[in-house]
Every structure is written in structure tokens, then in C-alpha cells.
Amino acid sequence: MLLKNSIKLSTVCRLDCNRWLSQCVSLEEIADQIYSDSPKESRFTKQLQVNGQIYYYERGCQLVYPYFNISQAYCLGDWVGKYICEVYFKNRVKPPKKVMNGLIEKGFIRVNKEKVSPDYVMKPSDVLSHVFHFHENPIIDLPFKTVHLDDEFLVIDKPPGIPMHSAGKYKYNSLITMAKNKYGSIYGFNRIDSVTSGLIVLVRNQAKASELSNQMANRKISKEYICEVRGNFPHDEIKVDVPLARCFGISGPVIVDKHSGLPSVTLFKKIKFDHKKGTSIISCSPLTGRTHQIRVHLQYLGFPIFNDFTYNSTAFGQNCGKNGDYGGLSDRQIYHLAYIEDAKRIAELREESVDCINEYDYLLQDYRNDEWVDYTHENCYKPELDSYCPECYTCCLAYKEPPIISKQFLHLHALRYKGADWEFATQLPYWAR
């Protein structure tokens, strides 16, 4: 992926659904093929086997066979006159000089489709590109449910553990991509975190998308979420109006920031209290739409979502961020401690050879059916569709696939969305019934 502030071309010039014979595939040959003016005449194309199977299923996970990918960007104004290695590796951890130079010299990173040297100086009309062998992260082996479908709306009940958008390590393994593959062109409307379940309202034409955007901007759309929090929540409705901001850059967790945060308002109302579990079921109505808003506002009240391993954590101080008290920790310290906690959980999960579906079998009645079970069995892993790339870092690892972080399947569920002339709802999750 190129720098996030770069201007993307119609990017991802993938060798899309093509899958490769189980063999050692050289990235140099792939790069030469992609950049060839006559790719059909490329020697390597004669070795390819085309197959439409993208996904395979094992251990309760949906996985994507690795594929070759190219990211491209026009030269930005502040790149002009700088060396290629200066602009490509700006604001990121630089690999050793030998490795960095090798990526450029071997042609994995190119300018205007041509190989260049590491001391190449960028020019205004240049196009920078990078070819790489791509491994997506797995997601839980659960299908989304279609709640409503017509010429204007596509409404989906999303299981937890499935990311919304094609970003980072999720392209084919994202809800939007899977929905487009099944229903054709769609336009986004609301989004929820990958660890959250529930209602996703998508629209199927640009006019409706613009209409809903205006309704959202004018606060004519109401949203209701349901969640399970630690402790006995107060009976009276509570309004939280505290601004929120990322604590460290664009990738850090969200914190209360009364100085430079964005306005954020949520209404909370208790539905019931479970004396045995010591948890409360809460109705949440966000009046604004900030990242992790409900989760952080509940942390602020001292009632974090009980299985929220990000915000129900001492990484935010001994009081776990209650009343915005982070124990004197700086933004950087919170970011660092939260990262350590996540790394510990991933290490624990890797030690467990647990099928995540078996571990979370209570999700089956809500999302999995016999037809899906048959489909996953028919599409188990096929070695002949896999590929190995000697220049790929992930291929060289003994452990290739990261685990499903199933313990971050939040008890937070998008229950209802209502607009001026429409309303959609889904069933209560199993933990709130």
C-alpha cells in the first residue's frame, strides 16, 4: 500500500480471481508480466491456471488464497526532487537499506512501469507503483443475513468478526466486497466495527445515497444499538456529551479529549440487569457518529462493555478511563499499553488450536444454516490453488495465518435504523434475549 495521502489511481490492478498452481512463483516474473506492454505474450502467463475459487474454509474461518496485487499513486507535489526511497518509506518503518534497495532494484517498486535505481529522483508526472504477494487476514466462517432487498435498499444483519470495508489486510474478506459480489453495485450508508454485529443499511443507487446523506447530516435518522455492560447500570436515562479523539495518530484507540476532540453525544437507557452475571443490557442511541463512540462513552461512565478487551482495560489507567481519568498516562503511553495488551491476546490465541466456530457455537443459530455448512465443506482448502512466493515475507513465516480474535466479538449490536419514510430492524442477539 502506498502512502495514505497519495492520490490513488483506479488502483488495484489485480490478477483478480486467478489462482496459481502450487509452485514457487517468483515476484520478479509477476512484476515483469504486469508491467509488460503485451502481457498475453509474457512467458509466465503460459504457466497460469485460472480458477474462480477465491475463498476456502477451515477451523471455523473463511480464508482467501494469496494473490498478487499492485498499488499505484501519482507523484505528489512534495515528492518532486526527492529520491524514490525517501517518498515511498516516509512515515513508515524503514526496512534495512539492503532490503529497501533490493525491492527497488528487482522491480517490485517501479516508476512509470520501469525499473529504476534507489537514487532515482521523482518528477512531477511520475507514477509510483508496488507489486507484492498479498495475504489477507481470515475472518469467522459465518455468512451475513439479508434482512431486506429492493431496488433502493440492501439491509444486512452482519455477524461479529467480519470487517466492513476493503482496507488493510481485508479486501475480498470484507462485507462490502462480498455484498457487491452477490448483489452488484451498492453504496455505503452506515458502518459498524468488525467486532460489532447487527444492522447494515446499504443503498443501491446514487440518488438514494445522496438523500440519506442529507438526512444523516440533518439528524433525521435515528439509530439504536443494544449492548451488555459490566455492573448494574442506573435506571434513569443518561446523556453523555463529551468530545472524542484518537489518542495517538490515526491508528490509536479513542479517548475523551475535552480540548481538541470532536463533539459526541449518546443516550443510554437500561433494559434489564442480570444478577447472576452482574451485567446490564443497555439501549444506546448515538446522536453523532464518531469512531468507537458507544464503547468510549460507556467507558467514561464506568460501565464498559463487559467483553471489550480494548476499552475494558487497565491500558487506560487503573480507573479504566472512567470520567476521562487515564491515570496521568500520555497519549503515546495509552497507545503503547493497548498495543501490548492486543499482542498478549493474539499470542494466547495462537497457543490454542480451537475452532472459533466451536468456541462460539452460540452464534450458529443466528447466522449459520445447513446450506452454508454444505458450502463450506465443499470449499475446503485445496493445495493446488495455493502459491508460494520466495520474495514474500509472509510466505517465509512458519506460521502464516493470524488467528481470529474471537474474544473481541463484542456484545454490541446494531438493532434498529429509522429514517423519514423507512425503518429497518433485526432480531435481538442471543445475549440480550
Secondary structure, DSSP 4 states (H G I P E B T S, - for coil): ---TTS-B-S-----TT-B--SSB--HHHHHHHHH-SSGGG-GGGGG-B-----EEEETTEEEE--EEEEEEEEPPGGGTTSBHHHHHTTTSPPPPHHHHHHHHHTTSEEETTB---TTPBP-TT-EEEEEEEE-PPPEES-PPEEEEESSSEEEEEEPTT--SSSBTTBSTTSHHHHHHHHH---B------TT-EEEEEEESSHHHHHHHHHHHHTT--EEEEEEEEES---SS-EEEE--EEESSTTTSPEEE-TTTPBP-EEEEEEEEEETTTTEEEEEEEESS--TTHHHHHHHHHT--BTT-TTTSSGGGTTTTTGGG--TT--HHHHHHHHHHHHHHHHHHHHH----HHHHTGGGHHHH--HHHHHHHHHT---GGG--B-TT-TTTTSSS-SPPP-GGG--SEEEEEEE-SS-EEE-PPPGGG-
